[in-house]
Amino acid sequence: MDLGLTGKKALVLASSQGLGLSVATALVHEGAHVVICGRSAQKLAEVAVRLSAMGPGQADFVEADLSNVSAASDIFAAAKAKLGRIDILVNNTGGPPPGTTTTPDAQTWRTYFDTMVLRVIEITNLCLPDMQANKWGRVLTIASSGVEQPIPNLAMSNTLRSSLVGWSKSLANEVGRDGITSNMQLPGRIHTARLDQLDGNNAERTGRSIEDVRAQNEAQIPVGRYGRTEEFGELAAFLVSERASYVNGSVVRCDGGATQGI
């Protein structure tokens, strides 16, 4: 299937590794021109070279830290300069530290709200005028399966990412007639360095081996394994494609069937 992404201009946040990188890789593979973002210029440069060599699309990069107050305007300006316009925005942020609802103090809540929620809204608002002018655009926001089935000891992530569900649906209602879609993609246990970290924290907290933790988690997933990053990225590429023009305001799981709700 031709996804119709050849020549499209995409900005993918937090994409030097993990889920963000999987999405950027899939988009370049489909012929898009992608700007990746992250905090390490050296790492970003290496990834951009590798993605461009893979083709048929190409990759550039913007060094940025979403915790900075000016991050949204800085990222947008730099990406616009490299791309000329932004057709596709993939919102992605790192996760907060694990803990219960009472673990973080008020300032920690504010800090991660700014990074994980406010910055996403700010960047999206900056990208929308181009999309509206062109009568075509895609906004895909990556969250977590925790917004549908709260994950134990990840209370801050469950809470902050859930706020984006209402925002994304509201946005979909507002811009659908402009040829723009707004959807969310929820990863379950996709095998990334972040997941290894969480499994390690769980193992330390419960006094078990990381192998035991992983085996228990995999036993709870109907397909019996962790997801591969390329599986996540390829789904994202479809959701931001021409072929998905009638998918709007949706929350799409990529979790092997692990979420128990219907």
N, C-alpha and C positions, 0 to 999 in steps of 0.2 A: 504494500500500500504506500503510495506517495503521500506523505503527510502535508505537503505544500509548504514546507519550511525553508526551502532554498531561498537565500537572500534575505530572510527575515532577520531583524536586529533584536538581540535579546540581552537583557541584563539579569544576571543570576547572582544573588547575594550569598555571602558565606560559602564560596564555591571552590576553595583551594583544596578541599578534601571532603570525604564523607558524602552525604546525600546531595549537597550542592554540586559537588564535582560530578556525581553520576548524572545529574540533569544536564550540566554543561556539556559533558561528553556526548550524551545522546543528541543534543541539539546540534553540535558541530557535525556529528555523524550524518545528520539530516540536511546539512548544507547551510545552517544558520551562521551568522556572524555574532559571536557571543563575547560579552565582557564579563570576566569573572572578578570576584572581589574577595579580599581577605586582609589579614594584618601583616603578612610577611611578603614583602616585595620579591625577595629571592625565590621563595616557593611559588608564588604566583607566576613569575617569569618562566620558571621551569615548566609549570603546568601548561601555560599558554603556548609555549613552543611545542610541547608534546601534542597538544590538541590540534594545533594548526598543521602539524606534520601528518596527523591522522586524516584530516580533511573529511569530506570535501569542503566543509565550512572553514571558519577560522576563529581564532580567539585572541583577544587582547585582555589587559587586566587593569584594575584600579586598586591601589593599596588604600585600605580604609578600615577604621575601627568603629563599629556601630555604637559603641559607648560614647563617642564624641558628640557633643551637642550639634555640631555642624555637619555630621556625617551624611545626612540625607542630601543636603544641597551640594556637598562636595562630591559625593558619588554620582549624583545625577549629572552635574556639570561635566565631570570627567568622562562619564559614559557617553553622554550626548556628543561630546567632542570627538570621540573615537567612532561612534556609530552613525552619527548624523540624525538619527531618530531612534526611538525605542518602541518596538512593536510588542515585545514580550517582556514582562517583568515576573521573575520568579523570586518571591519573598522567602528567605530562609535565614534563620538565626541560630546561633549556638544555644545550647540549653543551660539552664541555671543549675546550681549545685543541688544534689539530692537532699531530702529532709522532709519533715512533717510540716503541717500548717503552722505550727508554733515555732519552728526552727529559725526562720529569718526574722530579723528586726525590721522596723518600718523603713529604714533607709535602704536595706537590701531589696525590699519589695519595690521601692521607687526606682532603684538603679536598674533592675531587670525589667520593670515595666517600660522604662524608656528605651532600653536596648531591643527588647523582644516584641513590643507592641507599638509604641509611639513612633519609633523609627520606621517600621514597616508602613504605617499609615502615611507618614510624611513623604517617603520615597514614592509611594503609589500616587499620591496627590500630584507630585511633580511630573510623573510620567503620563498621567491621564490626558492632558491637553493634546499631545502629539497623537495619541491613539484616537481621540475624538475627532481631530482634524482629518485623519486618514480613514475614519469610519472602520477601523480594524484594530483590535488589540486583545491581548491576553494577560490577565493577572492570575497567577497561580501562587497560593500561599501554602507553604509546607508547615504542618503543625505536628501532631502526634496522636497516636491512638488513644492517648490519655484524655483527650477532649470528649470521647464517647464512653470510655471505661477507665476511670482514674487509676493510674499506676501507683501502687504502694511506694511510699518514700520519695515520690516525685511531686509533692503537693504544689510547689511553686510552678513547675512546668504545666501541670494539669490546669491550674487556675489561669495563668497568663495566656496560654495558648487558646484556652476556651473562649477568651474574650474576642479573639480574632474570628471565631466562627460567625458570631452575630454581625461583626463588621463586614466580613466577606460577602455574606448574604445580602446585607443592606446595599453594598456596592453593586452587586449583581443586578439588583432591582433598579438601581439608578442609571447604570450605563449600558444595559443590554441593548437598548434601541440605538446606541451609537456603534454597534458592531463589536462591542467589547464584552468578553466574558470574564467572570471572576469565580474561581473555584478553589477548593482546598484539597490537598492531598495528605492523607494521614499514614505515615509509616508505622508499621508494627515493629517487630524485631528484625530490622535490616542489619546485616553484619557489617558494622563500621567500627572505627576506633572508639567512638563514643559509646557504642554498645558494649565493647570489651571493658571500657572503664566502669560502666554501670554494673556489669556482671562482677567485676573485681570488687567494687564497693559492697555489693550484696554478699559476696563470699566472705569478705572481711567482717562484715556486720553480723553474719550468722555463723561464722566459724566453720564454713564448709569450703571445699575446693571450688575453684572456678569451673572445673569440668562438671562437678555435680550441679552447680547452679545452672549451667548451660543445658545440661541434659534435662533438668526439671522444666526449664522454660520451653525447650523444644517439644517436650511431651505434651504441652498444653496448646500447641499449634496444630490445627488439623492437617496441614501438609507435612508436619513432622520435622521441620527444619527452620533455620533462620533464612530470611530473604537475602538475595544477592543485590548488590548496589545497582547493577545494570538493569535488573527487573524494575527497580524503582524509577530509574532514570528514563527508561523507555515508556513507562506509563505517563510520566510527566510530559514527555515529548508529544504524546498523543493529545493530552489535555490542552496543550497550548497550540495545537495545530489547526490547520484549516478544516481538517476532517471532524474536529470536535466543536464546530461552530454552534451546535444546538445543546451543548453541555454548559449550563450556566447556573450559578448559585448552588452547585453541588459540593458535597463532601465525599471524597472518594478514598476508600481504604486500600492500602497495600500492605496486608498483614497476614497473608496465608490463611485467613479465616479465624484469626485468634480472638477478635473482638466478639463478645458473646451476645451483644444486642442484635436485633434484626435491622 
